[in-house]
């Protein structure tokens, strides 16, 4: 296992423990049922974007970052779709 993966795993486990302890603090407060799912999705998207930036660095075309981000999200198990063309009709 790469050192970076081990550090990321430890950070994720620490974050999960922190979330669990925070949820116990806010036990009486209503939380949307999809909050944990959305939180995990947010974590994966931001993590993927950071990974792409670390790998590619600054100064490339947006399309390169978009392509690489779709690849990174795919590696994390997400199905993605690039931008599609669409027709806009003016009134």
Buried (B, 14 or more C-beta within 10 A) or exposed (E): EEEEEEEEEEEEEEEEEEEEEEEEEEEEEEEEEEEEEEEEEEEBBEBBBEBBEEEEEEEEEEEEBBEBBBEBBEEEEEEEEEEEEEEEEEE
